């Protein structure tokens, strides 16, 4: 009897060991990560830059990814976000400002899913926000534009009158002013994120006013192409757009979203993820400048790189160049000498600095 019990115990031990080995050999569940884009990924712009981050994490972090492109902001966005949640995606990145409320709405019904919304300000226990301090790179590109203009008229094709866009215009204008106090930045609004024809038309209107450098805050390279056709210079956005305007393109403020995507995925895997508001800059590598074209003189490159190093070495506050003296278009002092704008002030920005020509649409 004792022998039978001993044999049974040995067999049970072997079986348990086998089960344990099988469990150890079974690979960990692959994280499923979804992305919702507001424009086509072939646009070389905003969604393209996000998708480069998606491709990077899929290749380097061993996650399963899926995306839906050209999703309008509104009810359609909520539908797409909800479908990904229902399909069991572990992390859902919603990559446009107008996806904010749909993201919050869907998140309430899926408390075990991590949602990350780009550029918004609403959070929840399972919803975080992320963005980059793109105004830093905008400022650097403004230095290039200010140095390269001959007419002292620089055009800016602007998307929607929200703080993010206004902040970028002002940072760009402060960069222009640093090297060329006589130059002005002329703003035309399109009310679009991605409408190539409309954005090109806006650029042409600026060129007709005598602007010889064109900057932009949209997803298509159309403003770049308009500058190329007119023999003017251009500053791109989101990614290196030089292939669309090889003679016009000087540089571009660009995104590297993989930095934030890796951070979020690492934390979800480690079980340490928590809702937070990420707002990283040049020092973390989230924003940068595209390579300079051959048209940019060495002394201009040197100055820009010196300014960039200030961010990397922590020699200036993250809010730089929003350090006084700063005046608005009416000449009113917004920040006195040496005063630094707070993040809250930057996130609510609704004025133009004094070397910008144009109005901010209200309502």
C-alpha positions as CSV (number, residue, x, y, z in Angstrom):
1,X,0.0,0.0,0.0
2,X,2.8,2.4,1.0
3,X,4.6,1.5,-2.2
4,X,1.5,2.3,-4.3
5,X,1.1,5.6,-2.6
6,X,4.8,6.4,-3.2
7,X,4.5,5.5,-6.9
8,X,1.4,7.7,-7.2
9,X,3.2,10.6,-5.5
10,X,6.2,10.3,-7.9
11,X,3.8,10.2,-10.9
12,X,2.0,13.3,-9.6
13,X,5.2,15.1,-9.1
14,X,6.3,14.4,-12.7
15,X,2.9,15.5,-14.0
16,X,3.1,18.8,-12.0
17,X,6.6,19.4,-13.2
18,X,5.5,18.9,-16.8
19,X,2.6,21.3,-16.3
20,X,5.0,23.9,-14.8
21,X,7.4,23.5,-17.6
22,X,4.6,23.9,-20.2
23,X,3.5,27.1,-18.4
24,X,7.0,28.4,-18.3
25,X,7.4,27.7,-22.0
26,X,4.1,29.3,-22.9
27,X,4.9,32.8,-24.2
28,X,3.5,35.9,-22.4
29,X,0.4,37.4,-24.0
30,X,1.3,39.7,-26.8
31,X,0.1,43.3,-26.1
32,X,-2.4,44.5,-28.6
33,X,-2.1,48.2,-29.4
34,X,-4.4,50.3,-31.6
35,X,-4.1,53.7,-33.2
36,X,-6.8,56.1,-34.5
37,X,-5.6,58.7,-37.0
38,X,-7.3,61.8,-38.2
39,X,-5.7,61.9,-41.7
40,X,-4.1,59.5,-44.2
41,X,-0.8,58.0,-43.2
42,X,0.5,58.8,-46.7
43,X,0.3,62.5,-46.0
44,X,3.9,62.9,-44.8
45,X,2.4,64.8,-41.9
46,X,0.8,64.3,-38.5
47,X,-0.6,60.8,-39.0
48,X,2.5,59.7,-40.9
49,X,4.7,60.7,-38.0
50,X,2.5,58.8,-35.5
51,X,2.5,55.8,-37.8
52,X,6.3,55.8,-37.9
53,X,6.1,55.4,-34.1
54,X,3.7,52.5,-34.5
55,X,5.9,50.8,-37.0
56,X,8.9,51.2,-34.6
57,X,7.2,49.7,-31.6
58,X,5.9,46.8,-33.6
59,X,9.4,46.0,-34.9
60,X,11.2,46.6,-31.6
61,X,8.9,45.9,-28.8
62,X,7.1,42.8,-30.0
63,X,3.6,44.1,-29.8
64,X,0.7,43.5,-32.2
65,X,-0.6,46.8,-33.7
66,X,-3.5,47.9,-35.8
67,X,-4.6,51.4,-37.0
68,X,-7.5,53.2,-38.7
69,X,-6.7,56.3,-40.8
70,X,-8.7,59.3,-41.9
71,X,-11.2,59.1,-39.0
72,X,-13.2,62.3,-38.8
73,X,-13.4,64.0,-35.4
74,X,-16.9,63.4,-34.0
75,X,-19.3,60.4,-33.8
76,X,-17.3,58.3,-36.2
77,X,-14.3,58.6,-33.9
78,X,-16.3,57.2,-31.0
79,X,-17.4,54.2,-33.1
80,X,-13.8,53.3,-34.2
81,X,-12.4,53.7,-30.6
82,X,-15.2,51.5,-29.2
83,X,-14.7,48.8,-31.8
84,X,-11.0,48.5,-30.8
85,X,-12.0,48.3,-27.1
86,X,-14.5,45.6,-27.8
87,X,-11.9,43.7,-29.8
88,X,-9.8,43.5,-26.6
89,X,-7.0,45.9,-27.5
90,X,-4.9,46.6,-24.4
91,X,-3.8,50.1,-25.3
92,X,-5.6,52.5,-27.6
93,X,-3.8,55.7,-28.8
94,X,-6.2,58.4,-30.1
95,X,-4.1,60.9,-31.9
96,X,-6.1,64.0,-32.5
97,X,-7.4,66.8,-30.3
98,X,-11.0,66.3,-31.5
99,X,-10.9,62.6,-30.2
100,X,-10.8,63.8,-26.6
101,X,-14.5,63.5,-25.6
102,X,-15.1,60.3,-27.6
103,X,-12.0,58.8,-25.8
104,X,-13.3,59.7,-22.4
105,X,-16.8,58.4,-23.2
106,X,-15.6,55.0,-24.4
107,X,-13.1,54.6,-21.6
108,X,-15.9,54.7,-19.0
109,X,-17.2,51.4,-20.5
110,X,-13.8,49.7,-20.6
111,X,-12.1,50.3,-17.2
112,X,-9.4,47.6,-17.9
113,X,-8.2,49.2,-21.2
114,X,-5.5,51.8,-21.2
115,X,-6.4,54.9,-23.4
116,X,-3.9,57.6,-24.3
117,X,-5.2,60.7,-25.9
118,X,-2.8,63.0,-27.8
119,X,-2.9,66.8,-27.2
120,X,-6.0,66.9,-25.0
121,X,-6.5,67.9,-21.4
122,X,-9.1,65.5,-20.0
123,X,-8.0,62.4,-18.1
124,X,-9.5,59.5,-16.1
125,X,-8.2,56.6,-14.1
126,X,-7.6,54.7,-17.4
127,X,-7.0,57.7,-19.6
128,X,-3.7,59.6,-19.9
129,X,-2.7,62.4,-22.2
130,X,0.5,62.9,-24.2
131,X,2.0,65.5,-26.3
132,X,5.4,67.1,-27.2
133,X,6.7,70.6,-26.6
134,X,6.7,71.3,-30.4
135,X,6.9,75.0,-29.7
136,X,10.6,74.4,-28.9
137,X,11.3,73.1,-32.4
138,X,9.0,75.8,-33.9
139,X,11.2,78.4,-32.3
140,X,14.3,76.9,-33.8
141,X,12.7,76.8,-37.3
142,X,11.7,80.4,-36.8
143,X,15.4,81.3,-36.5
144,X,16.0,79.7,-39.8
145,X,13.1,81.5,-41.5
146,X,14.1,84.9,-40.0
147,X,17.7,84.5,-41.3
148,X,16.6,83.4,-44.8
149,X,13.9,86.0,-45.7
150,X,14.8,88.8,-48.0
151,X,11.4,90.6,-48.0
152,X,11.0,90.4,-44.2
153,X,7.6,88.8,-44.9
154,X,7.2,85.2,-43.7
155,X,3.9,83.4,-44.4
156,X,2.3,80.9,-42.0
157,X,-0.5,78.6,-43.1
158,X,-2.4,77.9,-39.9
159,X,-4.9,75.1,-39.1
160,X,-7.4,75.8,-36.3
161,X,-7.3,78.7,-33.8
162,X,-6.6,76.5,-30.7
163,X,-3.8,77.1,-28.2
164,X,-1.6,74.5,-29.7
165,X,-1.5,76.2,-33.1
166,X,-1.3,79.7,-31.6
167,X,1.5,78.7,-29.4
168,X,3.4,77.3,-32.4
169,X,2.9,80.5,-34.4
170,X,4.2,82.6,-31.5
171,X,7.2,80.4,-30.8
172,X,8.1,80.5,-34.5
173,X,7.7,84.3,-34.5
174,X,10.0,84.7,-31.5
175,X,12.6,82.7,-33.3
176,X,12.2,85.0,-36.3
177,X,12.6,88.0,-34.1
178,X,15.7,86.7,-32.4
179,X,17.7,87.0,-35.7
180,X,15.6,89.6,-37.6
181,X,13.6,92.1,-35.5
182,X,12.3,93.7,-38.8
183,X,10.6,90.6,-40.1
184,X,6.9,89.9,-39.7
185,X,5.0,86.6,-39.7
186,X,1.7,86.8,-41.7
187,X,-0.9,84.2,-40.7
188,X,-3.7,82.8,-42.9
189,X,-6.2,80.3,-41.4
190,X,-7.6,77.4,-43.3
191,X,-9.8,75.7,-40.6
192,X,-8.4,72.3,-41.8
193,X,-5.9,69.7,-40.6
194,X,-5.8,68.0,-44.0
195,X,-7.1,69.7,-47.2
196,X,-4.2,69.9,-49.7
197,X,-6.0,72.1,-52.1
198,X,-7.2,74.6,-49.5
199,X,-3.8,74.7,-47.8
200,X,-2.0,75.3,-51.1
201,X,-4.4,78.1,-51.9
202,X,-3.6,79.7,-48.5
203,X,0.1,79.5,-49.2
204,X,-0.3,81.1,-52.6
205,X,-2.2,84.0,-51.1
206,X,0.7,84.6,-48.7
207,X,3.2,84.4,-51.6
208,X,1.1,86.9,-53.5
209,X,1.5,89.3,-50.5
210,X,5.3,89.1,-50.9
211,X,6.1,86.4,-48.4
212,X,9.3,84.6,-49.4
213,X,9.3,81.9,-46.7
214,X,6.2,79.7,-46.0
215,X,5.7,77.8,-42.8
216,X,2.7,75.7,-41.9
217,X,0.6,73.8,-39.3
218,X,-1.2,71.2,-41.4
219,X,-0.6,67.7,-42.5
220,X,-0.2,68.0,-46.2
221,X,3.0,69.2,-48.0
222,X,0.9,71.5,-50.2
223,X,2.3,74.7,-48.8
224,X,5.8,73.4,-49.4
225,X,4.9,72.7,-53.0
226,X,3.4,76.1,-53.5
227,X,6.7,77.7,-52.3
228,X,8.7,75.4,-54.6
229,X,6.6,76.5,-57.6
230,X,7.2,80.2,-56.8
231,X,10.9,79.9,-56.1
232,X,10.4,80.7,-52.4
233,X,11.6,78.9,-49.3
234,X,9.6,76.8,-46.9
235,X,9.6,75.3,-43.4
236,X,7.8,71.9,-43.2
237,X,6.0,70.2,-40.3
238,X,5.6,66.8,-38.7
239,X,8.2,65.0,-40.8
240,X,11.0,65.8,-43.2
241,X,9.0,67.1,-46.2
242,X,12.1,67.9,-48.4
243,X,11.2,65.3,-51.1
244,X,8.1,67.3,-51.9
245,X,9.9,70.6,-52.3
246,X,13.6,69.8,-52.7
247,X,14.6,73.4,-53.6
248,X,12.3,75.2,-51.2
249,X,12.5,73.1,-48.0
250,X,14.9,74.5,-45.4
251,X,14.1,72.3,-42.4
252,X,11.0,71.2,-40.4
253,X,9.9,70.8,-36.8
254,X,9.4,67.0,-36.6
255,X,8.0,64.4,-34.2
256,X,9.4,61.2,-32.8
257,X,6.4,59.6,-31.2
258,X,8.2,56.2,-30.6
259,X,9.8,57.7,-27.5
260,X,6.4,58.1,-25.8
261,X,4.9,54.9,-27.2
262,X,7.8,52.9,-25.8
263,X,7.4,54.6,-22.4
264,X,3.7,53.7,-22.2
265,X,4.1,50.1,-23.4
266,X,7.0,49.5,-21.0
267,X,4.8,50.7,-18.1
268,X,1.8,48.7,-19.1
269,X,3.9,45.6,-19.3
270,X,5.5,46.2,-15.9
271,X,2.1,46.9,-14.3
272,X,3.3,50.4,-13.4
273,X,1.2,52.4,-15.8
274,X,-0.9,55.2,-14.3
275,X,-2.8,58.1,-15.8
276,X,-0.6,61.1,-16.3
277,X,-0.1,64.1,-18.5
278,X,3.0,63.7,-20.6
279,X,4.5,66.8,-22.2
280,X,8.0,66.2,-23.3
281,X,10.4,68.2,-25.4
282,X,13.7,68.3,-27.3
283,X,15.6,66.9,-24.3
284,X,13.6,63.7,-24.4
285,X,13.9,63.5,-28.2
286,X,10.1,63.7,-28.8
287,X,10.5,66.8,-31.0
288,X,13.4,67.9,-33.2
289,X,14.4,69.5,-36.4
290,X,14.7,67.8,-39.8
291,X,18.1,68.1,-41.4
292,X,19.0,71.5,-42.9
293,X,19.0,71.9,-46.6
294,X,22.1,73.1,-48.4
295,X,20.6,76.5,-48.7
296,X,20.9,77.2,-45.0
297,X,24.3,79.0,-44.2
298,X,26.7,77.5,-41.7
299,X,26.4,80.4,-39.3
300,X,22.6,80.0,-39.2
301,X,23.0,76.2,-38.6
302,X,25.5,77.0,-35.8
303,X,23.2,79.4,-34.0
304,X,20.2,77.0,-34.2
305,X,22.2,74.1,-32.8
306,X,23.5,76.4,-30.0
307,X,19.9,77.2,-29.1
308,X,18.9,73.5,-29.3
309,X,21.8,72.6,-26.9
310,X,20.3,74.9,-24.3
311,X,17.2,72.6,-24.1
312,X,19.3,69.4,-24.0
313,X,21.6,70.7,-21.3
314,X,18.8,72.3,-19.3
315,X,20.3,75.8,-19.6
316,X,16.8,77.2,-20.3
317,X,13.4,76.4,-18.8
318,X,11.2,74.0,-20.8
319,X,8.9,77.0,-21.6
320,X,11.7,78.8,-23.5
321,X,11.3,80.9,-25.7
322,X,8.3,82.1,-23.7
323,X,10.5,84.2,-21.4
324,X,10.0,87.9,-21.1
325,X,10.0,90.5,-22.4
326,X,7.0,89.4,-24.4
327,X,4.5,91.8,-25.9
328,X,1.2,91.1,-27.7
329,X,0.1,92.7,-31.0
330,X,-1.2,95.8,-29.2
331,X,2.2,96.4,-27.5
332,X,0.9,95.3,-24.1
333,X,3.6,93.6,-22.0
334,X,2.4,90.0,-21.4
335,X,5.6,88.9,-19.6
336,X,8.2,91.3,-18.1
337,X,11.9,90.9,-18.6
338,X,13.0,87.5,-17.2
339,X,9.5,86.2,-16.4
340,X,8.7,82.7,-17.6
341,X,5.3,81.7,-18.9
342,X,3.7,78.8,-16.9
343,X,2.6,75.6,-18.6
344,X,-1.0,76.6,-17.8
345,X,-0.5,79.9,-19.6
346,X,1.0,78.1,-22.6
347,X,-1.9,75.6,-22.7
348,X,-4.4,78.4,-22.7
349,X,-2.6,80.8,-25.1
350,X,-5.0,83.0,-27.0
351,X,-2.9,86.0,-28.2
352,X,-0.3,86.8,-30.9
353,X,3.1,88.2,-30.1
354,X,3.9,91.6,-31.6
355,X,5.7,90.6,-34.8
356,X,2.7,88.5,-36.0
357,X,0.3,90.0,-38.6
358,X,-3.2,88.5,-38.5
359,X,-6.1,87.9,-36.2
360,X,-7.2,84.9,-34.1
361,X,-10.8,84.0,-35.1
362,X,-13.1,84.0,-32.1
363,X,-15.9,81.6,-31.4
